[in-house]
Amino acid sequence: MIALVDYGAGNVRSVHKALMAVGADVQVTQDAAVVLAAEKVVLPGVGAFGDCMASLARLELIAPIREVVARGTPFLGICVGMQVLFDEGTEMGRHAGLGFLPGRVVKFDFPAGAGLKVPHTGWNQVVPVRDTLLLADLPAGAWAYFNHGYYCQAQPEHILAVADYGGMFPCVVGCENIYGIQFHPEKSQHIGLHILRNFVVG
């Protein structure tokens, strides 16, 4: 059973449908007991880093999430769900994250005239930099759908794939049983489903 954490993010329903489409047994939940009993856990996300952490705290889900990660349960964070895997976010102030991966989440900052809008919204190429189960057999030149104004400053050893938006930034990260995806697999058509299937069956 995969626990899909529902802390009020607007994309829970679409992530649920995408996971079901690749054959997952999914339970959408705000219940700590369900999270603790899950074989795998997915934390989706849209919105702000601080709001996500505040909602997880209000629902008393931070301790259960820490417990399942510590025991080795496969854990996938999507978009803001990826960002809160890190130590700190800087969106509308400084906010502590879950701290599973070292690093900060910072805003894209481009010089005037660069012609790059923030947030970064639209399709962009995903370039794997390490072999990983999550990206196994990913077609060459794969494109995915992004919608974010902040990016993760990850350690090099945790970067699994990058994308180019005014420079390369991490778009897939991982360490042991923890994975994060900055783009939205539920909106990325067959590429997104391919990655979710790898997580579900791996």
N, C-alpha and C positions, 0 to 999 in steps of 0.2 A: 504494500500500500504506500502510495506517495501522498504525504500531507502537503497541501497547497495552502500556505499561510495567508489568511484573509485579515489584514489589518486596516482595510478601508481603501486600498489602492484601486484605482478605477479599471485596471486591466485584468483583474482576477478572472472574470468570466471568460475572456478570450484566451488566457493562458490555460484555463481549465479545458476549454474546447480543443486547444492544440495538443495538450497532453493526452486527452482521450483519443484524439485522432491517430496517435502513434501507439495506441494500445495500453496506455497506463491505467491502473486502478487508482483513481484520484479521489481524495476526500478534501474538500474545501473546509477549512477549520480556523476557529479562533481558540480552540481548546488545547491546553497544554498537554493533556493526557493523550490526545490524538497525535500531536507532534512527537511526544516521547515514544509512542508505539510504532511510528512510521518506519518503513524500510528505507525511504529516502524523503528528503524535504526540499520544497521549492519555495523561495521567497521572492515574489514578483514585486514590481514597483513602478509607480509614476509619482511625480510630485517632488517634494523637497526632502533632503536628507534628514533634517531635524524633525520634520513631521513624522517621517517613517519611524525613527527611533522613539519618539514620544508615544506613538500609537502602540508600538511593541511593548513599551514599558507599561502603558495603561492596561493592556490586555494581559500583563504578567507573562509574556512570552520570551523575554530575553533569557532568563535562566534555563528554560527548557531548550531553547535553541543552542545555548552554550553546552548543555549536557549532551545533546545528540551529536554535535560536532566533535566534542571531546571523545566520545565513544567510537567515532569513526563512521557514523552514518553519512552517506553521500548527501551533500548539501549544495543546492544551486541557487544563486542570487541573480535576478534579472533586473537590469537598469539600476534604479535606486537600490534594489535588493542586492546588486553587486557592490554599489558604492558603500553601503553600510557595513560591508565585510571589513573595511579598512579602519584605521585608528580614529580618523577625524575627518569631518566634512566642514567646508567653509561657506556653505550657502546660507545667507542671511544670519551671519554670526558663526561662531565655532561650536561644533557639536561632536561629542564623543560617539564613535561608532562601536561596532561589536568587537573590533580589534583582532579579528582572526588573521588578517594580513597587515603587515606594516605599510604605512603610507598615508597620504592625505588625499582628499578629493577637492580639487580647485577648479575655478572657472576658466574657460577658454579666454585668452587675452590676446587679441590680435591688434597690430598697429592700424591706425586710421589709413584707409585706402587699400587694405588687404583684400577687400571684397568678400570677406567671410562673415556670415551672420552667426550670431549666438542667440538662441540655441542652434546647435548642429542638427538639422532636420532633413531627413531624406535617406536615399540609398547610398551605401558606400561599400567599397571592397574590403573583405576580411582576409588578412594575410597571416596565415599560421606561421609561428616562429619556433614552435616546439611540437614534437609528437605527443599527442594526448588522446585519451579515449573519447573525450567530448567532441573532438574535431576529426575523428577517424573517418577516412574515406570521403572527406569533404571535397566536392568538386573544385578543381582549380579555377581561380577567378571568381569565387563565390561572393555575392553581394547580399547585404542585409540592411534592414531598415533601422535607422538611428533617430532618436529624438532626445537630446540632452544638452545642457549648457555647461556641465561640469564633467571633468574626467579624472581618472584615478592615477595618482603618481605611485605606481607599483614598483616593487623591487624587480630587477631584471629576471631573476630566477622564477618569479611568479607570473611572468607575462607569457601567455600561450598564443596570442594572436594580436595583431595591431591593425589599425586603420589610419588613413592619412587625412587629416583635416588641419591644414596649416602646419603640418608636421605629424609625425607618427605618435599615436597614443594607444595605450592598451585597451583592447576591446574584448578580449577574453583573458581571464586570469585563473590561476588554480594553484593549489598546494594540497597534496595528499587527497583527502576526501572533500575538499572545498573547491567549488567552481563559481565563477562569476562571468556574466555576459552583459556587456554594456548595451548592445543593440536589443531590439525586441524580436525574439524568435517567433513569437506568436503572430507577428506582422510580416515576417520575412519569407513567406511562402514555402517552397520546398526546401530551401536551405535551412530555415528555422526549424522545420519539422525534422529534418535530418539530424540536427544537433540535439533536439529534444529526444529523439529516438535513441541516440547514442547514450544520453544520460539515463533514460528509462531502462534500456536493456543491458547497459554496461555493468 
